[in-house]
Amino acid sequence: MENKKKVEDMSFEEAFAKLNKILEEFENGEVSLETSISLYEEGMLLKNHCDKKLQNAEMKIKKVVGKKSEDVE
């Protein structure tokens, strides 16, 4: 059995790299319909995971910037 890391346990970089590999497979054009559907589903999970990671990072940055703004006042 293949040891796959769960999407929710991946770092942003790992998920983004996996998403790029999926895109390369689609661009190859040699993927069956069944495989395409499976890859699409996995790609959507990865995309949503990356979006969530980016949103969390943005919120942290806004907090830091907000704190710095308060310190200046």
C-alpha positions in Angstrom: 0.0 0.0 0.0 1.3 3.4 -1.0 2.1 5.8 1.9 0.3 9.0 0.9 0.3 12.1 3.1 -3.2 13.5 3.8 -3.8 16.9 2.2 -4.6 18.5 5.5 -1.2 17.4 6.8 0.7 19.0 3.9 2.5 22.3 4.0 1.5 24.9 1.5 4.7 24.1 -0.5 4.0 20.4 -0.6 0.3 20.9 -1.6 1.3 23.4 -4.3 4.0 21.1 -5.7 1.5 18.2 -5.8 -1.1 20.4 -7.5 1.5 21.4 -10.2 2.2 17.7 -10.8 -1.5 17.1 -11.4 -1.6 20.0 -13.8 1.3 18.6 -15.7 -0.5 15.2 -16.1 -3.5 17.0 -17.5 -1.3 19.0 -19.9 0.2 15.7 -21.1 -3.2 14.8 -22.4 -2.7 11.1 -21.9 -5.0 10.6 -18.9 -8.1 8.4 -19.0 -11.5 9.8 -18.0 -11.5 7.9 -14.7 -8.0 9.1 -13.9 -9.0 12.7 -14.9 -11.9 12.7 -12.5 -9.8 11.4 -9.7 -7.0 13.9 -10.4 -9.6 16.7 -10.6 -11.0 15.8 -7.2 -7.5 15.6 -5.6 -6.6 18.9 -7.3 -9.7 20.6 -5.8 -8.7 19.4 -2.3 -5.2 20.7 -2.8 -6.4 24.0 -4.2 -8.8 24.5 -1.3 -6.0 23.6 1.2 -3.6 26.1 -0.4 -6.3 28.8 -0.3 -6.9 28.2 3.4 -3.1 28.3 4.1 -2.8 31.6 2.2 -5.8 33.1 4.0 -4.3 32.1 7.4 -1.0 33.7 6.4 -2.7 36.9 5.3 -4.6 37.1 8.6 -1.3 36.7 10.5 0.3 39.4 8.4 -2.6 41.8 9.0 -2.4 41.2 12.7 1.4 42.0 12.7 0.9 45.1 10.6 -2.0 46.2 12.8 0.1 45.8 15.9 2.9 47.8 14.4 0.4 50.6 13.4 -0.9 50.7 17.0 2.7 50.9 18.3 3.4 53.9 16.1 0.4 55.9 17.3 
